[in-house]
Amino acid sequence: MKFRKKDDRRLAGLSEERFYFVLLSMVAAVMATVVSVFVVDLNRNFLISASDTSIFHNTLVNLMHGHGFRVTAYSGPNLLGQHCMFVLLLIAPVYALLPSVDMLFTLQVWVVYGAVIPLYLIAEETLRRSSTAFFVAIMALASPLLLQMSAAPFHPESGILASVLWSYFFYRRNHIAGFWFGFGLAVSCAEHAGLIYAALGLALFCTDDGLA
């Protein structure tokens, strides 16, 4: 009977985790959809600065035609020669299928708001309470920071947040492949991600787990 009670508790716990995870995914999807429509409308009405977006747009077009390292008229030397933004190589095939600046803004919004998923998983594992982790993720969804990142001109750097959170989640799970994938993706969004990992590594080193 005791074993049966333990099994029932485990099932109840799993169902609660799944419930909050699915609920958060649905809320995040709705939020991303609404913000995507809002941001695309801003861009179409010339209410978003297009200077930086045009630079990345130019690089994607050049990549599609096999000239990814071509010198542009905007910033002199080619973008991929100036910055570690090789994630554009992954975005280029998507752009080839949907050649529109609207797609770039929509992709940015979904990547930014998708960061709440690894945040929830980290909080759930740390706090051991799905409801509290869900509340943390919802507060992140309501943060003006995510809206500002989404409404800004298109930048590959917008993917750093989600990539760092995923790599940290896999680090906590001791999943080496997952950690290095998230790390590589973050660094390929921009070289600035290295500073985040330096600070994160120092913080982990100063903890018992890091020293261990």
MDAnalysis code that builds the backbone (N, CA, C; Angstrom):
import MDAnalysis as mda
import numpy as np

u = mda.Universe.empty(636, n_residues=212, atom_resindex=np.repeat(np.arange(212), 3), trajectory=True)
u.add_TopologyAttr("name", ["N", "CA", "C"] * 212)
u.add_TopologyAttr("resid", np.arange(1, 213))
u.add_TopologyAttr("resname", ["MET", "LYS", "PHE", "ARG", "LYS", "LYS", "ASP", "ASP", "ARG", "ARG", "LEU", "ALA", "GLY", "LEU", "SER", "GLU", "GLU", "ARG", "PHE", "TYR", "PHE", "VAL", "LEU", "LEU", "SER", "MET", "VAL", "ALA", "ALA", "VAL", "MET", "ALA", "THR", "VAL", "VAL", "SER", "VAL", "PHE", "VAL", "VAL", "ASP", "LEU", "ASN", "ARG", "ASN", "PHE", "LEU", "ILE", "SER", "ALA", "SER", "ASP", "THR", "SER", "ILE", "PHE", "HIS", "ASN", "THR", "LEU", "VAL", "ASN", "LEU", "MET", "HIS", "GLY", "HIS", "GLY", "PHE", "ARG", "VAL", "THR", "ALA", "TYR", "SER", "GLY", "PRO", "ASN", "LEU", "LEU", "GLY", "GLN", "HIS", "CYS", "MET", "PHE", "VAL", "LEU", "LEU", "LEU", "ILE", "ALA", "PRO", "VAL", "TYR", "ALA", "LEU", "LEU", "PRO", "SER", "VAL", "ASP", "MET", "LEU", "PHE", "THR", "LEU", "GLN", "VAL", "TRP", "VAL", "VAL", "TYR", "GLY", "ALA", "VAL", "ILE", "PRO", "LEU", "TYR", "LEU", "ILE", "ALA", "GLU", "GLU", "THR", "LEU", "ARG", "ARG", "SER", "SER", "THR", "ALA", "PHE", "PHE", "VAL", "ALA", "ILE", "MET", "ALA", "LEU", "ALA", "SER", "PRO", "LEU", "LEU", "LEU", "GLN", "MET", "SER", "ALA", "ALA", "PRO", "PHE", "HIS", "PRO", "GLU", "SER", "GLY", "ILE", "LEU", "ALA", "SER", "VAL", "LEU", "TRP", "SER", "TYR", "PHE", "PHE", "TYR", "ARG", "ARG", "ASN", "HIS", "ILE", "ALA", "GLY", "PHE", "TRP", "PHE", "GLY", "PHE", "GLY", "LEU", "ALA", "VAL", "SER", "CYS", "ALA", "GLU", "HIS", "ALA", "GLY", "LEU", "ILE", "TYR", "ALA", "ALA", "LEU", "GLY", "LEU", "ALA", "LEU", "PHE", "CYS", "THR", "ASP", "ASP", "GLY", "LEU", "ALA"])
u.atoms.positions = np.array([
    [0.823, -1.205, 0.000],
    [0.000, 0.000, 0.000],
    [0.866, 1.267, 0.000],
    [1.974, 1.220, 0.745],
    [2.845, 2.382, 0.813],
    [3.457, 2.675, -0.556],
    [3.855, 1.571, -1.227],
    [4.442, 1.769, -2.561],
    [3.418, 2.375, -3.517],
    [2.159, 1.964, -3.364],
    [1.110, 2.476, -4.230],
    [0.887, 3.958, -3.983],
    [0.945, 4.362, -2.718],
    [0.758, 5.770, -2.394],
    [1.897, 6.614, -2.975],
    [3.115, 6.067, -2.902],
    [4.251, 6.791, -3.464],
    [4.121, 6.946, -4.970],
    [3.657, 5.879, -5.632],
    [3.469, 5.940, -7.079],
    [2.414, 6.960, -7.457],
    [1.324, 7.007, -6.646],
    [0.266, 7.989, -6.918],
    [0.790, 9.411, -6.762],
    [1.631, 9.615, -5.748],
    [2.192, 10.944, -5.534],
    [3.104, 11.345, -6.691],
    [3.886, 10.385, -7.150],
    [4.779, 10.673, -8.272],
    [3.984, 11.024, -9.529],
    [2.924, 10.289, -9.771],
    [2.092, 10.566, -10.940],
    [1.436, 11.931, -10.834],
    [0.991, 12.242, -9.598],
    [0.367, 13.550, -9.392],
    [1.374, 14.665, -9.626],
    [2.637, 14.454, -9.150],
    [3.672, 15.446, -9.358],
    [4.004, 15.626, -10.822],
    [4.086, 14.539, -11.547],
    [4.374, 14.615, -12.972],
    [3.261, 15.332, -13.731],
    [2.031, 15.031, -13.365],
    [0.908, 15.667, -14.039],
    [0.894, 17.169, -13.772],
    [1.283, 17.562, -12.563],
    [1.342, 18.989, -12.244],
    [2.441, 19.675, -13.063],
    [3.593, 19.042, -13.181],
    [4.686, 19.599, -13.961],
    [4.276, 19.762, -15.425],
    [3.645, 18.731, -15.941],
    [3.211, 18.789, -17.341],
    [2.153, 19.862, -17.538],
    [1.252, 19.974, -16.569],
    [0.187, 20.968, -16.678],
    [0.761, 22.373, -16.774],
    [1.661, 22.733, -15.862],
    [2.229, 24.075, -15.863],
    [3.130, 24.303, -17.079],
    [3.830, 23.251, -17.519],
    [4.683, 23.384, -18.697],
    [3.848, 23.650, -19.953],
    [2.775, 22.883, -20.110],
    [1.896, 23.067, -21.266],
    [1.203, 24.429, -21.199],
    [0.753, 24.804, -20.000],
    [0.085, 26.095, -19.831],
    [1.032, 27.239, -20.153],
    [2.271, 27.149, -19.680],
    [3.248, 28.195, -19.968],
    [3.544, 28.260, -21.461],
    [3.668, 27.110, -22.103],
    [3.941, 27.078, -23.543],
    [2.827, 27.755, -24.321],
    [1.582, 27.521, -23.912],
    [0.442, 28.130, -24.587],
    [0.419, 29.641, -24.373],
    [0.663, 30.075, -23.140],
    [0.664, 31.511, -22.844],
    [1.795, 32.203, -23.600],
    [2.980, 31.569, -23.623],
    [4.121, 32.155, -24.322],
    [3.852, 32.241, -25.825],
    [3.191, 31.221, -26.387],
    [2.872, 31.222, -27.816],
    [1.888, 32.341, -28.162],
    [0.883, 32.515, -27.313],
    [-0.090, 33.589, -27.536],
    [0.593, 34.951, -27.433],
    [1.445, 35.097, -26.413],
    [2.163, 36.363, -26.227],
    [3.058, 36.658, -27.419],
    [3.782, 35.641, -27.884],
    [4.683, 35.831, -29.024],
    [3.906, 36.178, -30.285],
    [2.742, 35.576, -30.463],
    [1.920, 35.865, -31.641],
    [1.432, 37.312, -31.626],
    [0.947, 37.748, -30.470],
    [0.446, 39.125, -30.348],
    [1.570, 40.133, -30.572],
    [2.706, 39.896, -29.939],
    [3.843, 40.820, -30.078],
    [4.374, 40.806, -31.515],
    [4.354, 39.644, -32.168],
    [4.809, 39.561, -33.561],
    [3.967, 40.447, -34.460],
    [2.656, 40.366, -34.302],
    [1.760, 41.211, -35.092],
    [2.031, 42.689, -34.809],
    [2.243, 42.998, -33.541],
    [2.514, 44.385, -33.141],
    [3.820, 44.891, -33.744],
    [4.876, 44.093, -33.668],
    [6.191, 44.515, -34.154],
    [6.202, 44.628, -35.682],
    [5.588, 43.677, -36.368],
    [5.517, 43.737, -37.829],
    [4.757, 44.990, -38.269],
    [3.692, 45.320, -37.545],
    [2.923, 46.522, -37.880],
    [3.761, 47.778, -37.652],
    [4.556, 47.779, -36.574],
    [5.445, 48.921, -36.328],
    [6.430, 49.088, -37.479],
    [6.998, 47.985, -37.923],
    [7.985, 48.055, -38.999],
    [7.353, 48.531, -40.310],
    [6.173, 48.030, -40.609],
    [5.514, 48.419, -41.855],
    [5.116, 49.886, -41.871],
    [4.943, 50.453, -40.680],
    [4.594, 51.866, -40.593],
    [5.810, 52.733, -40.279],
    [7.004, 52.166, -40.501],
    [8.260, 52.902, -40.349],
    [8.443, 53.480, -38.949],
    [8.019, 52.721, -37.936],
    [8.157, 53.157, -36.552],
    [9.292, 52.432, -35.846],
    [10.056, 51.626, -36.588],
    [11.234, 50.944, -36.049],
    [12.427, 51.337, -36.908],
    [13.525, 51.681, -36.259],
    [14.734, 52.010, -37.007],
    [15.193, 50.798, -37.807],
    [15.410, 50.995, -39.095],
    [15.743, 49.883, -39.981],
    [17.223, 49.822, -40.328],
    [18.028, 50.692, -39.725],
    [19.444, 50.761, -40.094],
    [20.170, 49.444, -39.839],
    [20.066, 48.915, -38.618],
    [20.735, 47.665, -38.296],
    [20.082, 46.488, -39.015],
    [18.773, 46.515, -39.107],
    [18.061, 45.433, -39.798],
    [18.534, 45.322, -41.243],
    [18.772, 46.447, -41.872],
    [19.204, 46.431, -43.273],
    [20.576, 45.785, -43.429],
    [21.434, 45.942, -42.432],
    [22.770, 45.337, -42.500],
    [22.667, 43.816, -42.490],
    [21.859, 43.284, -41.571],
    [21.692, 41.835, -41.492],
    [20.915, 41.310, -42.697],
    [19.967, 42.105, -43.159],
    [19.198, 41.723, -44.341],
    [20.126, 41.615, -45.546],
    [21.024, 42.575, -45.670],
    [21.983, 42.576, -46.766],
    [22.869, 41.325, -46.724],
    [23.314, 40.954, -45.525],
    [24.167, 39.770, -45.376],
    [23.424, 38.499, -45.740],
    [22.161, 38.402, -45.341],
    [21.363, 37.214, -45.667],
    [21.163, 37.083, -47.172],
    [20.901, 38.206, -47.839],
    [20.732, 38.171, -49.297],
    [22.033, 37.731, -49.962],
    [23.154, 38.246, -49.472],
    [24.448, 37.848, -50.032],
    [24.724, 36.364, -49.791],
    [24.343, 35.864, -48.619],
    [24.534, 34.444, -48.322],
    [23.732, 33.574, -49.289],
    [22.510, 34.008, -49.577],
    [21.658, 33.249, -50.494],
    [22.280, 33.142, -51.886],
    [23.059, 34.148, -52.255],
    [23.674, 34.165, -53.593],
    [25.134, 33.726, -53.551],
    [25.530, 33.142, -52.422],
    [26.880, 32.605, -52.320],
    [27.969, 33.618, -52.092],
    [27.605, 34.802, -51.583],
    [28.601, 35.850, -51.338],
    [28.454, 36.374, -49.908],
    [28.486, 35.460, -48.948],
    [28.265, 35.855, -47.559],
    [29.313, 36.785, -47.000],
    [30.513, 36.772, -47.551],
    [31.586, 37.622, -47.033],
    [31.835, 38.838, -47.924],
    [30.856, 39.158, -48.740],
    [30.997, 40.321, -49.617],
    [30.995, 41.608, -48.788],
    [31.784, 42.575, -49.213],
    [31.815, 43.875, -48.545],
    [30.504, 44.601, -48.810],
    [29.904, 45.166, -47.756],
    [28.627, 45.870, -47.909],
    [28.864, 47.374, -47.969],
    [27.833, 48.077, -48.373],
    [27.928, 49.537, -48.487],
    [27.636, 50.227, -47.162],
    [27.238, 49.437, -46.125],
    [26.803, 50.051, -44.871],
    [27.949, 50.248, -43.889],
    [28.743, 49.208, -43.677],
    [29.764, 49.306, -42.637],
    [31.129, 48.870, -43.141],
    [31.376, 49.042, -44.403],
    [32.697, 48.722, -44.932],
    [32.936, 47.228, -45.010],
    [33.830, 46.681, -44.163],
    [34.118, 45.240, -44.190],
    [32.846, 44.421, -43.955],
    [32.844, 43.205, -44.461],
    [31.640, 42.376, -44.355],
    [31.300, 42.081, -42.908],
    [30.023, 41.855, -42.658],
    [29.520, 41.664, -41.295],
    [30.126, 40.437, -40.635],
    [30.184, 39.316, -41.357],
    [30.712, 38.091, -40.783],
    [32.214, 38.180, -40.546],
    [32.869, 39.155, -41.168],
    [34.280, 39.382, -40.906],
    [34.502, 40.258, -39.693],
    [33.476, 40.993, -39.293],
    [33.572, 41.886, -38.140],
    [33.097, 41.232, -36.853],
    [32.042, 40.423, -36.950],
    [31.417, 39.860, -35.753],
    [31.224, 38.352, -35.893],
    [31.172, 37.704, -34.731],
    [30.910, 36.252, -34.701],
    [29.402, 36.039, -34.709],
    [28.798, 36.154, -35.878],
    [27.353, 36.015, -36.011],
    [27.026, 34.930, -37.034],
    [27.645, 33.781, -36.850],
    [27.477, 32.699, -37.815],
    [26.115, 32.016, -37.709],
    [25.300, 32.448, -36.735],
    [23.932, 31.953, -36.673],
    [23.162, 32.389, -37.925],
    [23.658, 33.424, -38.595],
    [23.032, 33.863, -39.845],
    [23.083, 32.765, -40.903],
    [24.059, 31.866, -40.793],
    [24.131, 30.733, -41.718],
    [22.955, 29.785, -41.506],
    [22.438, 29.727, -40.273],
    [21.263, 28.904, -39.983],
    [19.971, 29.625, -40.371],
    [19.987, 30.949, -40.277],
    [18.794, 31.731, -40.610],
    [18.616, 31.844, -42.117],
    [19.719, 31.809, -42.862],
    [19.666, 31.994, -44.315],
    [18.719, 31.022, -45.024],
    [18.746, 29.702, -44.704],
    [17.793, 28.794, -45.375],
    [16.336, 29.135, -45.074],
    [16.071, 29.592, -43.830],
    [14.703, 29.990, -43.477],
    [14.305, 31.225, -44.272],
    [15.256, 32.157, -44.410],
    [14.979, 33.362, -45.188],
    [14.765, 33.019, -46.659],
    [15.474, 32.008, -47.150],
    [15.306, 31.598, -48.545],
    [13.891, 31.088, -48.796],
    [13.305, 30.436, -47.787],
    [11.931, 29.947, -47.917],
    [10.910, 31.065, -47.720],
    [11.228, 31.992, -46.805],
    [10.319, 33.112, -46.513],
    [11.103, 34.413, -46.603],
    [11.404, 34.863, -47.813],
    [12.238, 36.069, -47.997],
    [11.489, 37.354, -47.662],
    [11.433, 37.650, -46.401],
    [10.723, 38.849, -45.964],
    [11.323, 39.347, -44.659],
    [11.384, 40.663, -44.519],
    [11.857, 41.249, -43.265],
    [10.873, 40.931, -42.143],
    [9.598, 40.770, -42.495],
    [8.599, 40.399, -41.489],
    [8.964, 39.077, -40.823],
    [9.532, 38.163, -41.598],
    [9.943, 36.879, -41.043],
    [11.053, 37.073, -40.021],
    [11.982, 37.994, -40.295],
    [13.088, 38.228, -39.378],
    [12.582, 38.786, -38.048],
    [11.658, 39.730, -38.114],
    [11.091, 40.285, -36.882],
    [10.287, 39.224, -36.117],
    [9.517, 38.428, -36.843],
    [8.732, 37.376, -36.204],
    [9.637, 36.343, -35.550],
    [10.703, 35.968, -36.240],
    [11.663, 35.016, -35.679],
    [12.292, 35.567, -34.413],
    [12.645, 36.841, -34.438],
    [13.245, 37.466, -33.257],
    [12.297, 37.435, -32.069],
    [11.038, 37.746, -32.297],
    [10.057, 37.756, -31.208],
    [9.909, 36.366, -30.597],
    [9.779, 35.335, -31.430],
    [9.579, 33.981, -30.921],
    [10.808, 33.470, -30.185],
    [11.987, 33.840, -30.665],
    [13.210, 33.430, -29.973],
    [13.310, 34.110, -28.613],
    [12.992, 35.398, -28.572],
    [13.070, 36.149, -27.314],
    [12.091, 35.594, -26.284],
    [10.841, 35.436, -26.667],
    [9.840, 34.962, -25.709],
    [9.978, 33.465, -25.439],
    [10.656, 32.745, -26.329],
    [10.914, 31.335, -26.069],
    [11.888, 31.108, -24.938],
    [12.576, 32.149, -24.514],
    [13.538, 32.028, -23.419],
    [12.863, 31.687, -22.093],
    [11.556, 31.922, -21.983],
    [10.873, 31.619, -20.724],
    [10.748, 30.107, -20.501],
    [10.877, 29.312, -21.550],
    [10.777, 27.862, -21.396],
    [11.956, 27.307, -20.608],
    [13.218, 27.557, -21.019],
    [14.324, 27.091, -20.181],
    [14.355, 27.764, -18.818],
    [13.896, 29.018, -18.744],
    [13.830, 29.698, -17.451],
    [12.905, 28.947, -16.503],
    [11.747, 28.516, -17.012],
    [10.817, 27.747, -16.194],
    [11.436, 26.428, -15.735],
    [12.106, 25.729, -16.648],
    [12.702, 24.439, -16.312],
    [13.793, 24.589, -15.252],
    [14.587, 25.653, -15.360],
    [15.621, 25.906, -14.359],
    [14.991, 26.246, -13.007],
    [13.980, 27.109, -13.027],
    [13.304, 27.497, -11.787],
    [12.602, 26.309, -11.148],
    [11.997, 25.451, -11.977],
    [11.292, 24.283, -11.445],
    [12.262, 23.323, -10.776],
    [13.415, 23.158, -11.371],
    [14.412, 22.254, -10.792],
    [15.045, 22.850, -9.544],
    [15.178, 24.165, -9.520],
    [15.806, 24.831, -8.376],
    [14.849, 24.957, -7.196],
    [13.630, 25.383, -7.474],
    [12.655, 25.652, -6.418],
    [11.862, 24.420, -6.003],
    [11.848, 23.407, -6.891],
    [11.116, 22.157, -6.613],
    [9.612, 22.370, -6.503],
    [9.134, 23.445, -7.080],
    [7.696, 23.709, -7.080],
    [7.301, 24.243, -8.449],
    [6.462, 23.480, -9.136],
    [6.065, 23.860, -10.492],
    [5.271, 25.163, -10.514],
    [4.424, 25.349, -9.511],
    [3.588, 26.551, -9.481],
    [4.440, 27.809, -9.314],
    [5.449, 27.735, -8.452],
    [6.330, 28.885, -8.251],
    [7.160, 29.155, -9.489],
    [7.647, 28.087, -10.114],
    [8.423, 28.246, -11.355],
    [7.563, 28.858, -12.454],
    [6.302, 28.462, -12.503],
    [5.371, 29.028, -13.482],
    [5.182, 30.523, -13.234],
    [5.074, 30.910, -11.972],
    [4.918, 32.324, -11.620],
    [6.153, 33.122, -12.043],
    [7.336, 32.563, -11.841],
    [8.580, 33.226, -12.248],
    [8.588, 33.442, -13.762],
    [8.194, 32.410, -14.504],
    [8.188, 32.509, -15.966],
    [7.155, 33.527, -16.452],
    [6.006, 33.566, -15.802],
    [4.970, 34.527, -16.187],
    [5.443, 35.954, -15.929],
    [6.154, 36.168, -14.810],
    [6.706, 37.489, -14.530],
    [7.726, 37.886, -15.601],
    [8.474, 36.906, -16.083],
    [9.429, 37.187, -17.161],
    [8.695, 37.555, -18.445],
    [7.594, 36.859, -18.731],
    [6.811, 37.169, -19.925],
    [6.284, 38.603, -19.896],
    [5.968, 39.064, -18.710],
    [5.417, 40.416, -18.564],
    [6.500, 41.484, -18.488],
    [7.755, 41.076, -18.534],
    [8.857, 42.025, -18.399],
    [8.957, 42.946, -19.612],
    [9.102, 44.248, -19.381],
    [9.300, 45.188, -20.505],
    [10.590, 44.895, -21.266],
    [11.542, 44.218, -20.612],
    [12.811, 43.910, -21.265],
    [12.599, 43.038, -22.498],
    [11.757, 42.016, -22.380],
    [11.495, 41.141, -23.521],
    [10.786, 41.894, -24.645],
    [9.872, 42.776, -24.272],
    [9.175, 43.567, -25.290],
    [10.142, 44.503, -26.003],
    [11.064, 45.098, -25.246],
    [12.035, 45.999, -25.859],
    [12.961, 45.243, -26.805],
    [13.382, 44.050, -26.408],
    [14.244, 43.234, -27.259],
    [13.514, 42.818, -28.537],
    [12.226, 42.562, -28.411],
    [11.438, 42.121, -29.561],
    [11.162, 43.263, -30.525],
    [10.934, 44.454, -29.989],
    [10.570, 45.601, -30.824],
    [11.779, 46.350, -31.375],
    [12.966, 45.915, -30.981],
    [14.177, 46.556, -31.485],
    [14.449, 46.081, -32.909],
    [15.310, 46.794, -33.649],
    [15.700, 46.303, -34.978],
    [16.233, 44.879, -34.886],
    [16.096, 44.129, -35.954],
    [16.513, 42.735, -35.932],
    [18.009, 42.618, -35.633],
    [18.318, 41.777, -34.640],
    [19.702, 41.505, -34.260],
    [19.841, 40.026, -33.914],
    [20.875, 39.354, -34.411],
    [21.108, 37.969, -34.002],
    [21.366, 37.835, -32.507],
    [21.851, 38.930, -31.873],
    [22.134, 38.882, -30.434],
    [20.900, 38.558, -29.600],
    [19.718, 38.743, -30.179],
    [18.490, 38.463, -29.422],
    [18.370, 36.997, -29.057],
    [19.138, 36.134, -29.700],
    [19.084, 34.710, -29.383],
    [20.017, 34.289, -28.270],
    [20.834, 35.217, -27.758],
    [21.802, 34.867, -26.719],
    [21.108, 34.440, -25.431],
    [20.079, 35.175, -25.025],
    [19.411, 34.899, -23.755],
    [18.893, 33.468, -23.691],
    [18.127, 33.065, -24.681],
    [17.558, 31.714, -24.684],
    [18.665, 30.664, -24.758],
    [19.698, 30.913, -25.554],
    [20.782, 29.943, -25.702],
    [21.544, 29.758, -24.397],
    [21.807, 30.851, -23.696],
    [22.515, 30.764, -22.419],
    [21.682, 30.009, -21.383],
    [20.394, 30.298, -21.343],
    [19.519, 29.604, -20.390],
    [19.442, 28.111, -20.694],
    [19.348, 27.735, -21.970],
    [19.322, 26.317, -22.334],
    [20.636, 25.639, -21.968],
    [21.759, 26.299, -22.225],
    [23.046, 25.691, -21.891],
    [23.197, 25.529, -20.381],
    [22.697, 26.511, -19.611],
    [22.764, 26.397, -18.151],
    [21.856, 25.284, -17.646],
    [20.701, 25.133, -18.270],
    [19.796, 24.039, -17.897],
    [20.467, 22.690, -18.125],
    [21.098, 22.524, -19.286],
    [21.779, 21.265, -19.575],
    [23.008, 21.072, -18.689],
    [23.638, 22.179, -18.290],
    [24.753, 22.093, -17.354],
    [24.293, 21.505, -16.028],
    [23.160, 21.973, -15.544],
    [22.621, 21.462, -14.289],
    [22.236, 19.992, -14.419],
    [21.839, 19.584, -15.599],
    [21.483, 18.189, -15.837],
    [22.702, 17.322, -16.181],
    [23.864, 17.946, -16.234],
    [25.102, 17.247, -16.590],
    [25.001, 16.622, -17.980],
    [24.325, 17.347, -18.883],
    [24.161, 16.896, -20.261],
    [25.189, 17.649, -21.108],
    [26.316, 17.010, -21.377],
    [27.445, 17.686, -22.016],
    [27.098, 18.172, -23.423],
    [26.488, 17.290, -24.230],
    [26.159, 17.661, -25.608],
    [25.205, 18.848, -25.648],
    [24.188, 18.826, -24.780],
    [23.226, 19.924, -24.727],
    [23.870, 21.229, -24.308],
    [24.796, 21.150, -23.337],
    [25.481, 22.361, -22.885],
    [26.303, 22.979, -24.011],
    [27.100, 22.159, -24.698],
    [27.963, 22.694, -25.741],
    [27.163, 23.182, -26.952],
    [26.013, 22.555, -27.197],
    [25.161, 23.043, -28.279],
    [24.631, 24.431, -27.952],
    [24.129, 24.619, -26.722],
    [23.645, 25.928, -26.305],
    [24.756, 26.959, -26.279],
    [25.937, 26.535, -25.815],
    [27.092, 27.432, -25.776],
    [27.483, 27.875, -27.189],
    [27.573, 26.909, -28.100],
    [27.941, 27.231, -29.471],
    [26.927, 28.130, -30.150],
    [25.651, 27.875, -29.881],
    [24.601, 28.698, -30.481],
    [24.661, 30.127, -29.944],
    [24.901, 30.268, -28.634],
    [24.979, 31.600, -28.033],
    [26.155, 32.387, -28.599],
    [27.320, 31.751, -28.690],
    [28.511, 32.432, -29.191],
    [28.371, 32.764, -30.676],
    [27.632, 31.931, -31.417],
    [27.433, 32.211, -32.849],
    [26.443, 33.347, -33.076],
    [25.675, 33.722, -32.028],
    [24.777, 34.878, -32.153],
    [25.563, 36.183, -32.083],
    [26.619, 36.183, -31.294],
    [27.506, 37.348, -31.189],
    [28.618, 37.014, -30.201],
    [29.752, 37.653, -30.392],
    [30.893, 37.395, -29.507],
    [30.652, 37.887, -28.093],
    [29.639, 38.762, -27.909],
    [29.347, 39.286, -26.580],
    [28.945, 38.176, -25.609],
    [28.452, 37.063, -26.123],
    [28.018, 35.969, -25.258],
    [29.165, 35.444, -24.411],
    [30.396, 35.593, -24.900],
    [31.542, 35.125, -24.132],
    [31.659, 35.814, -22.784],
    [31.278, 37.085, -22.716],
    [31.320, 37.813, -21.451],
    [30.313, 37.250, -20.458],
    [29.159, 36.846, -20.969],
    [28.129, 36.260, -20.097],
    [28.624, 34.942, -19.515],
    [29.241, 34.112, -20.358],
    [29.737, 32.825, -19.876],
    [30.906, 33.002, -18.909],
    [31.706, 34.040, -19.104],
    [32.803, 34.312, -18.175],
    [32.244, 34.636, -16.782],
    [31.205, 35.491, -16.750],
    [30.585, 35.846, -15.474],
    [29.870, 34.642, -14.855],
    [29.184, 33.860, -15.699],
    [28.475, 32.683, -15.208],
    [29.457, 31.641, -14.676],
    [30.552, 31.444, -15.397],
    [31.552, 30.483, -14.945],
    [32.174, 30.890, -13.632],
    [32.441, 32.184, -13.447],
    [32.998, 32.675, -12.195],
    [32.017, 32.467, -11.046],
    [30.725, 32.736, -11.321],
    [29.708, 32.550, -10.286],
    [29.586, 31.080, -9.886],
    [29.628, 30.190, -10.865],
    [29.539, 28.761, -10.568],
    [30.773, 28.268, -9.825],
    [31.935, 28.829, -10.155],
    [33.175, 28.430, -9.496],
    [33.161, 28.801, -8.016],
    [32.443, 29.883, -7.694],
    [32.393, 30.347, -6.310],
    [31.361, 29.613, -5.466],
    [30.647, 28.686, -6.074],
    [29.672, 27.898, -5.329],
    [30.252, 26.536, -5.026],
    [29.585, 25.805, -4.141],
    [30.046, 24.467, -3.782],
    [30.015, 23.540, -4.980],
    [28.956, 23.654, -5.775],
    [28.839, 22.784, -6.959],
    [29.951, 23.072, -7.954],
    [30.270, 24.365, -8.120],
    [31.304, 24.722, -9.062],
    [32.669, 24.222, -8.634],
    [32.984, 24.347, -7.331],
    [34.259, 23.876, -6.829],
    [34.340, 22.363, -6.893],
    [33.182, 21.706, -6.733],
    [33.175, 20.242, -6.780],
    [33.407, 19.753, -8.187],
])
